[in-house]
Amino acid sequence: MLKSGTRYDWSVEEIMGLFALPFNDLIFRAQQTHRAHFDANEVQLSTLLSIKTGGCQEDCKYCPQSSHHSTMVESELLMKKEEVMKAARIAKEKGATRFCMGAAWREPKGRAFDLVLDMIREVKAMDMEACATLGMLNEEQARKLSDAGLDYYNHNLDTDPEYYKEIITTRTYEERLDTLKNVRSEGMSVCCGGIVGMGETIKNRAGMIAQLARMNPHPESVPINMLVKVEGTPLQDVADLDHFDFIRTIAVARITMPASHVRLSAGREEMNDEMQALCFLAGANSIFYGEKLLTTGNKDAENDQALFARLGLRPEERSTPSSRRMANA
C-alpha cells in the first residue's frame, strides 16, 4: 500500500529543481524517502531473457535489434519453450524471484503469441513472478496475458515527449501510453522507465520522470537504463553520460515515486562497484541479475553476490503475485 505523501502532480520545473540540488542533499533526501517505504538493504532480483532476438520493425536509435540498423545482432526465431524453461530454472536457482521474457516485436501476433502465453504459465508453475516485454498491446492481447498469469508488463517511455521524436519515428508516444493503459485495465503491474545518455537535456530527463510520476498509480517497477552504445546504431557516437547525472536520475526517480521499485538496469556492465553502491544509496532497489540483458552485457551473478556481500545487501523476498494483482484490479 502506498504511504502518505505520495504525489501524482509533479511539474517538470519541480523535478528540475531536484536535479539542481547539491549532490549530498539530493542523495540524503532520496535515502530518507527510500527508508520510509522499503528496507534499505534489500534488492529485488530479476532475470531477463531475450526469447526472440533481432529483426524488429521499429527504428529506435539506441537498439541493436532494429532491422533499420546494421549491427552484429542477427534475427532469430522464437526460442523453444524447453530452452526458456531451462533458463528460468537456472535464474531461480541463482536467486532471481522474477523471470522476464523479451521479444523484439512491434506487437505480438498469431501462433508465436500463443507460445509465449504457454511460457508464462510454465514460469508461474515454477512459483516465480512472470514479466514480459513484447511491444505494443491492444485490449485483447493484454487480457490474454493477464489470463495466463502475467504479473508485470514492461513498456518503457524511453524519454520525454519532446525528445522522443528524435529517437523513434515508427511508434508514437501516445501508442506507448495506450499500451500501459491496457495493461493497467487488466490488473497487471506496470514496469516502465526510460534511458538516459541518449543526448537528451536535463529538462528532457525531468520531463521523462514527470511522465512516470504523474501516473496514478505509479509504475510498480521503474527501470532506469544508461545507454549502452552499440556499433551500427545511430547513437553509437553520442557523448558519454556523466555518471553523477545518472545517479541523480536514480535519486529523483526515488523521490518522485517513493513506493516504486527503482531498477538499476542496462549499463551496469560499464559501472564499477563504487558507482553501483551510490546508485543503491540513491534509492535503486532492483536489478537485472545475469550475464545478459537482451543483447547487451550485464554483470554476472557471482559478481553481484560479491558486491552484495561487501555492501551488506540481501535479495528481497518475493511478494505474493495474487495479492498484488487483486490490489491492482
SVG drawing of the C-alpha trace seen along z (x, -y; Angstrom):
<svg xmlns="http://www.w3.org/2000/svg" viewBox="-10 -25 45 53">
<polyline fill="none" stroke="black" stroke-width="0.4" points="0.0,0.0 1.3,-3.5 2.2,-5.6 1.1,-9.1 2.8,-11.9 2.8,-10.2 2.1,-12.7 0.9,-12.5 1.1,-16.1 4.9,-16.7 5.8,-19.5 8.8,-19.5 10.0,-22.6 9.8,-21.0 11.7,-17.9 14.4,-20.1 14.7,-21.7 15.5,-18.3 18.2,-17.7 19.7,-21.1 20.1,-20.2 23.7,-19.8 24.5,-16.1 24.8,-15.4 21.4,-17.0 19.7,-15.1 21.1,-11.7 20.1,-12.4 16.6,-13.2 16.4,-10.1 17.7,-7.9 15.1,-9.2 12.4,-8.6 13.7,-5.1 13.8,-4.1 10.3,-5.4 8.9,-2.8 11.5,0.1 14.1,2.0 17.2,0.0 19.3,3.2 17.0,5.3 17.3,5.5 14.7,7.2 16.4,9.6 15.0,10.2 16.4,12.1 15.8,11.0 15.9,13.4 15.6,12.5 13.2,15.1 13.0,13.6 16.0,11.6 16.5,9.1 14.5,8.2 12.4,5.6 10.4,3.3 10.8,0.3 13.6,-2.3 14.6,-3.1 18.0,-4.7 19.5,-3.0 18.5,0.5 20.8,3.1 17.8,5.3 16.2,2.9 16.1,4.0 16.8,0.4 20.3,0.6 23.4,2.6 24.7,4.2 26.1,7.6 22.7,8.8 21.1,11.3 17.4,12.0 16.4,15.2 13.3,17.3 11.3,17.5 13.1,19.7 11.7,23.2 9.8,23.4 12.1,26.0 15.1,23.7 13.2,20.8 12.2,23.0 15.8,24.2 16.9,20.6 14.1,19.8 15.1,22.7 18.7,21.5 17.6,18.0 15.6,19.3 18.5,21.4 20.7,18.2 18.2,16.3 16.0,14.4 12.4,14.1 11.1,12.7 11.7,14.0 11.3,11.5 10.9,12.5 11.6,10.1 10.7,10.4 11.8,8.0 8.4,7.4 6.4,4.3 3.4,6.3 2.7,9.9 0.8,11.9 -0.5,15.3 1.0,18.7 4.1,17.0 2.0,15.1 0.2,18.3 3.6,19.9 4.6,17.0 1.4,17.4 2.3,21.1 5.8,19.9 4.2,17.5 2.0,20.3 5.1,22.5 7.0,19.8 4.1,19.3 4.0,23.0 7.6,22.7 6.5,20.2 8.2,17.3 6.8,13.9 6.4,13.6 7.2,10.4 7.2,9.8 8.1,7.1 6.6,7.9 5.9,4.5 2.5,2.7 -0.6,4.4 -4.3,3.9 -7.0,4.7 -7.5,8.3 -3.7,9.1 -3.5,7.6 -6.4,9.7 -4.8,12.9 -1.6,12.1 -3.5,11.4 -5.4,14.7 -2.1,16.5 -1.0,15.1 1.5,12.4 2.4,10.3 4.4,7.4 4.4,5.9 7.4,3.8 6.9,1.0 9.3,-1.9 8.6,-5.5 12.4,-5.9 12.4,-9.7 10.0,-12.7 7.5,-13.5 9.6,-16.3 12.8,-14.3 11.0,-11.1 10.6,-12.1 14.4,-12.4 14.8,-8.8 11.8,-6.9 9.6,-7.6 7.8,-4.2 5.7,-4.4 4.1,-7.4 4.3,-8.4 0.6,-8.1 0.7,-4.4 3.1,-3.7 0.7,-5.3 -2.2,-3.3 -0.3,0.0 0.3,-0.9 -3.4,-1.8 -4.4,1.6 -2.0,3.3 -3.5,1.5 -7.0,2.2 -6.3,5.9 -4.9,5.7 -1.3,6.3 1.6,4.4 3.5,1.9 7.2,1.9 8.0,-1.4 11.1,-3.7 13.5,-5.2 17.0,-5.6 19.5,-8.4 22.6,-9.2 21.0,-9.5 21.9,-13.1 18.9,-14.5 19.0,-17.5 18.3,-17.6 14.9,-19.1 14.2,-16.0 15.2,-13.8 12.9,-15.8 10.1,-15.5 10.5,-11.7 10.4,-11.5 7.4,-13.8 5.5,-11.5 6.2,-8.5 5.5,-10.3 2.1,-11.6 0.8,-8.1 -1.7,-7.1 -0.8,-4.6 3.0,-4.9 4.6,-2.1 5.4,0.7 8.8,1.0 10.8,-1.9 13.9,-0.7 16.5,-3.5 18.7,-2.5 22.1,-4.0 22.6,-3.9 24.8,-1.1 26.3,-2.4 26.3,0.3 28.3,0.0 25.9,-0.3 23.2,-2.2 22.7,-6.0 23.7,-6.7 27.0,-4.8 29.0,-8.1 26.8,-10.1 28.8,-11.8 29.3,-9.7 27.0,-10.4 28.4,-11.9 28.0,-9.2 26.8,-11.6 24.0,-12.6 22.9,-9.0 23.0,-8.7 21.0,-11.9 18.3,-10.4 18.0,-7.4 17.6,-9.7 15.0,-11.8 13.0,-8.8 13.1,-7.5 11.9,-10.9 9.0,-11.3 7.9,-7.6 8.6,-6.7 6.9,-3.3 8.1,-2.0 11.0,0.4 13.6,-1.7 15.7,0.7 19.3,0.2 19.0,1.6 21.0,1.5 24.5,0.1 25.6,1.9 28.4,3.6 30.0,0.2 29.7,-0.7 32.3,0.1 31.3,1.2 31.5,-2.3 29.1,-3.7 26.6,-0.9 26.9,-1.5 26.0,-5.1 23.0,-4.1 21.8,-1.8 22.3,-4.7 20.3,-7.0 17.3,-4.6 17.8,-1.9 16.4,1.4 16.1,3.7 18.5,5.1 18.6,7.4 20.5,10.4 22.5,12.5 25.1,12.1 23.0,10.6 20.2,8.0 18.5,9.0 21.6,8.4 23.9,6.3 26.2,7.5 25.5,7.4 27.3,8.1 27.3,11.9 25.6,13.3 28.8,14.1 30.0,10.5 26.6,9.3 26.7,11.7 30.2,10.5 29.1,6.9 26.0,7.6 28.3,9.2 30.6,6.2 27.7,3.7 25.6,5.9 22.7,6.1 20.4,9.1 17.8,10.2 14.3,9.1 11.8,11.9 9.2,12.4 5.8,10.7 2.7,12.7 1.6,12.1 -2.0,13.0 -2.5,10.5 -0.7,7.7 -2.8,8.4 -6.0,8.2 -4.9,4.9 -4.3,3.5 -7.6,4.7"/>
</svg>
